[in-house]
């Protein structure tokens, strides 16, 4: 997963369409400065769900 998508969309509370997602992810402990934690969690979830 691309760093830009994570930082500019999924972890950006000012994004017009991603703000709610960002507020959720930040609220559960993810942070743009350590975007790889969210990337790894999402990839791990995809593998487990497959």
C-alpha positions in Angstrom: 0.0 0.0 0.0 1.3 3.4 -1.0 2.6 5.8 1.7 0.8 8.7 0.0 -2.6 7.1 0.2 -2.1 6.3 3.8 -0.8 9.7 4.9 -2.8 11.9 2.5 -6.1 10.0 2.8 -6.4 7.4 5.5 -4.6 9.5 8.2 -5.5 13.0 7.1 -8.3 14.4 9.2 -8.6 17.4 6.8 -9.3 15.2 3.7 -12.8 15.9 2.3 -13.6 12.2 1.9 -11.2 10.5 4.2 -11.6 12.6 7.4 -13.9 10.1 9.1 -11.5 7.3 8.4 -8.6 9.3 9.6 -10.3 10.3 12.9 -11.1 6.6 13.5 -7.5 5.4 12.7 -5.9 8.2 14.7 -8.3 7.5 17.5 -7.2 3.9 17.8 -3.5 4.8 17.8 -2.2 5.1 14.3 -0.2 8.2 13.3 1.0 9.6 10.0 4.6 9.8 11.3 4.5 6.0 11.7 2.3 5.2 8.7 3.9 1.7 8.3 1.9 0.5 11.4 -1.4 1.1 9.6 0.0 -0.3 6.3 1.1 -3.5 8.0 -2.2 -3.8 9.9 -4.2 -3.4 6.7 -2.1 -5.8 4.8 -2.2 -8.4 7.6 -6.0 -8.0 7.8 -6.3 -8.6 4.0 -4.1 -11.8 4.3 -6.2 -13.1 7.2 -9.5 -12.4 5.4 -8.4 -14.1 2.2 
